[in-house]
Amino acid sequence: MERDVVDPLAQPQWAAPWFAPWRCVGEPLWRQRAPTPGAVARALEAQAPAGLPVRFAPQSVLPPGTAYETHIFQQRSVPTRDNLHDAFNGLVWLRLPRAKARLNALQAAELARAGIGATRGPVRDAATVFDENALLLHAPDALWQALRQRRWQTLFGPLRPLWREARLLVFGHAALEKLVAPYKSITVHAWRVAPAFEPAGDLRALDDWLARDLTPERLAAKPFAPLPLLGVPGWWPANEAPGFYEDAQVFRPARGQVRP
């Protein structure tokens, strides 16, 4: 599938449902950024509330040979490049700092235990997947079970009205980066959250809960459910068309499932 080439600091469409929760911090940040080195770090610092557990600094502060996660954990400083990926990473730090700090602590602990290595262990791997690509989902049981089982036609057919009761927040900064130029196959890793929340509202209770929920045991079990994001009802006009969910390259059946 062809994808658009995106400007390293393209202006997101803040009205899009996946960006709306980030608009309150994102729009001011994009207004402040300038085409000079270190601009994203400076703009994030200007938006940072009192008590944030980290500061933002240009990428040049990261010493050669030092793991990114280790540096953040030890120095409480996030090396930040002037691009979309790191700008969105900063936005998540601003709104969900306890969850981000928890992920960082888990990653740093795994690096201290096992070193960088050629492959990540299960906890570090899952923490990285979460950090880059997670979607937080509060949903009725029927919706969650259909998603876990990849029963796409049920999930987006008979259960479609239940999506009005769901609450979604794109957490992963790599996923947010992709959504600047959205395409059908963008798939996130959904993580079910217990507390109800308003995506564009005060996220402190959700942040506190999520920081507690992110345990090594839970991450290692990888309780993710893949969700092609543009399939969410109301999030993309094309998914109202007949046949949208019949694309098996995007809406893939679970292993062992026979496609109808």
N, C-alpha and C positions, 0 to 999 in steps of 0.2 A: 504494500500500500504506500502510495506516495505521500510524503509529509512536507509541509511548508518549512522553509528555512526561516528560523525565528531570530530576530534581532536579539543580541545578548541582554538587552534591558528593555525589551518591548513592553508597551503598556498593556497590562491585562484588561480584559473586558470585565470590570468589577461587578457589573450587574448579573453576570452568569451565576447560576446557583452554586457552582463549586468555589467561586471566588468571593461570593457575598459575605461569608463569615470573616474574611480577611480584609475586607474593604476599609474598615475603620482604622487599621494600622497601615494597610498597603497603599492607599491613595496618598496619604501624607508622605510616606517614604518615597514614592515615585516622584512626587513634586520636588522633594529636596535633593534627589540624586543629581549629580552633574557628571559630565563626561571627563572626569579627572580620576587618576588612580586613588583608590581608597574611598571612593564616593559612597559605595553601598554601606561600608562599615560605619562611616560618619553619619549617614542618614539613619541607620539602625540605632546608633548611640543616641541620636537626638530624640528617637521615639521611645527609648527604653525607660520603663517606669522605675521608680525607686525600689530597691530590694531585689531587682533581677539578679539571679545567681551568676550571670556571666556578663562580660563586656564583649564588644565586637572590635576587631582590629583587622588591618589589611593582611592578606595572605602571607606577606613577607615576614610576619612575626613567627611563622612556623619554622623551627630550626630544621635543617636538613637531617633526614634519618629519624625524626621523631614522628610517631604515629599521631595523626590528627586528633583522634579521640583521647589519647593520653595527654596531649597538650591542653585540650579543653579542660579535662578533669584536674590536671595539676595547676594550671595557670588561671583557670576560670576566664579564659579568653578564647573567643571563637574566631579563628582565621577565616577571613571572608573575601572572596573574589568578587570582582565587579561583573556579575552575571546573574541570570534569572535563578539558577539553581541555589546559589548562596543567598540571594535576596529572599526567596521563599523560606529557606531554612531559618533565616533571621526572623521572619514573620511568625513562624511557629514558636520559636523561643519567646517572642514577645507575648503571645497569648496563652501558651501552655508550657510555662517554664519548668514546673515540677516534673511533668512527664518527660520533657526533653532531658532534664538533669538526671532523671532516673535511667533513661536509656544510655546516656553517656557514662554513668557510673558502672552500669553492667558491661558496656563495651570495654571500658578501661580495665575493669577487673579481669575480664577474659584475656585481654592483651597482656596484662601483668602475669597471668597464670600460664598462658600458652605461647606468648610471643605473637608476632605478626603472622608468620608461617605462610605456607602456600595456600592453605584452605582455612576457612573459619570453622570453629566448632558450632554445634547446634544453637547454643544460646546467642553467641555473637552474630551468627548468620540471621537468626530470627529477629534480633534487635535491629540489625541493619535493614532487613526487609521492612520492618515496622517503620523505622525512621524515614525511609525513602518512599514507601509506597502504601502505607496504611490508610484505610478509611475507617473512621469511628462510626458505628451503626447502632442506634437504639431502635429495636424493631419488635413487633409482636412475634410470638413463638412460631406461628405458622409460616410467617415470612422468612424467618431465620432458618428454619428447617428446610424449606424449599430451596433456599439459597445454598445451604451446605450440601444438599444433594444434587444441586445443579438441575433442578426440574424447572427449566427456563419457561416452558410454555405455561406451567401452573403459576410460577412466580410472577410473570408479567401478564397473565391472562386472568383466570378466576381470582387470584389474590391481588390483582392490580389496585383495587380500592384501599387495601391495607397500607399501601405506600404513603397514604396521607397521614398515617399514624407514626411513620418512621421519622427519625432524625438522623441526618448524615453530616459528617464533617470530614473533608479530605485533609488528613494529617500529613501524609508523606510529601516532602518538598519536591522530590523528583516527579511525583504524579502531578503536583501543581504546575511544575514547569512544562510538562507535556500538554497540559490543558490550556496553555496560552494559544496553541494552535490545535484544537481538539480533532481527534479522528476516532473512528468507530471502535477500534480494537484496544483502546486504552483500558487496561484491566488493573484494578486495585485489589489490595488484600484487606478484606473487611474483617474488623475485630469488633465483636459484640460488646457493647457497654451497658451496664445496668442502669445508671441514672438517666432519667430523661433530661434533655437539655435543649436550649434554643441555640442553633448554630451561630447566629449573629449576636447572641446575648452575652451575659456574664458567664465565662467558662471556668471560673475558679473551682466550683464544686466538681465539675467534670475532671479538671486537672488534678485535684487532690485524689479523687477516686482512681484515676488512671495510673498515677504514680504508685499507688498501692497495688494495683492489679498487675503491673508489669514485673512479675517475679521470674527468676530464671527457670523455674519448673513450668510455668505457664507458657513462656516463650518457647522453650525447648519442645513443647508439645505441638507447637505451630497450629493453634486453633483458628487459622485464617480461613476465610471463604472467598474465592475469586469472584469478583463482580465487574463485568464490563460496564463502566460507569455511564456511558451514554445510553444504556438501556434503562436507566432509572426513569420511571414515569414523571413527566413534567420537566425533565432536565434537557431534553433534546427533541425537537419537533419531529424528526424523522422516525422516532420509535413509535409514533402513532400509526405508521403505515403497515398494512398487512405484509407479512413476510420478513419484517425487520429482525425478528428473533430466530429466524430459521437459518441464519448464517452460521454454520457449524465451525467455521474458522475463528469465530469470535465467541459464540455461545456454545462452548464445547461440552459434550456430555462427560459425566464422571467416568472414571475407569470402570470397565465392565458393563457400563450402560449400553444398551442397544438403542441407537437413535431411531425414533418412530418414522 
